[in-house]
Amino acid sequence: MTDSHCHIAGEKFAPDLAAVVERARAAGVTRALVILAAEDVAECARAATVLAAWPDCRFAVGIHPHHAHLFAASPADAAAIVATRLDALPMARAIGEIGLDYHYEFSPRDVQHAVFRAQLQLARSRDLPVVIHTREAEEDTLRILAEEGGTDLRGVFHCFTGDAAAAVRALATGFYLSIPGVVSFPKAESLRVALPQVPADRMLVETDSPYLAPVPHRGKRNEPAYVAKVVECVAAARGVAAEIVAAETDRNFDALFRP
């Protein structure tokens, strides 16, 4: 199994990273895509520690929309710092997570747009996939993706929790959908109903560790080992064996991130 999105280079995992990796391997999780905040010097430095503990991990680097305000004066600087981090990380495979978030609006919308565009342009120039964060901003996210590259861009909508209609719109971009532990929540029935409509070759699974731990771990720190529970829930919703979902999502990870 592959955890296609986690934050185990964050400080919450620093004290027990080795144990986290051991539990992941024991659960059958062979690798993960680790998300790095490009503006966080300490987190980016911990990438070396993560790789030493788990050599099969790969990385994505980006400026989250919450932090876009740091580059309000010059959105191009956001792309520049991401490019610098990419050059320093041979195991970097994507730009992300990037996008728009209108739920908290820690950054002004126009600044989010500009920083998002700058990073999409970098992704096109580097021929790298993007990991998209979108919350209560789907219309603008889809519009900007179309304007900045359309079919020239590839990537994944991370932490997809929408219904069938939202899945159809997201899939129309050609991107993948990554399913998080939310799929196990009692109130996520619309997501579970949507899953059989997602093509088998367009789906990934993730934990978003340390956030959104699946049932029965909900409310606790999430970690990559729990992606096994996500696979189990996705398989149940699709009416197939968990081994099939694990194999399909492994292949999709390889196809998108070219490890």
Helices and strands as residue ranges (DSSP letters): E 2-6, G 11-16, H 17-26, E 31-37, H 41-45, H 47-53, E 58-62, G 65-71, H 75-88, E 92-101, H 109-126, E 130-135, H 138-148, G 150-152, E 155-157, H 164-171, E 176-179, G 181-184, H 189-194, G 195-197, G 200-202, E 203-205, G 224-226, H 227-238, H 242-257
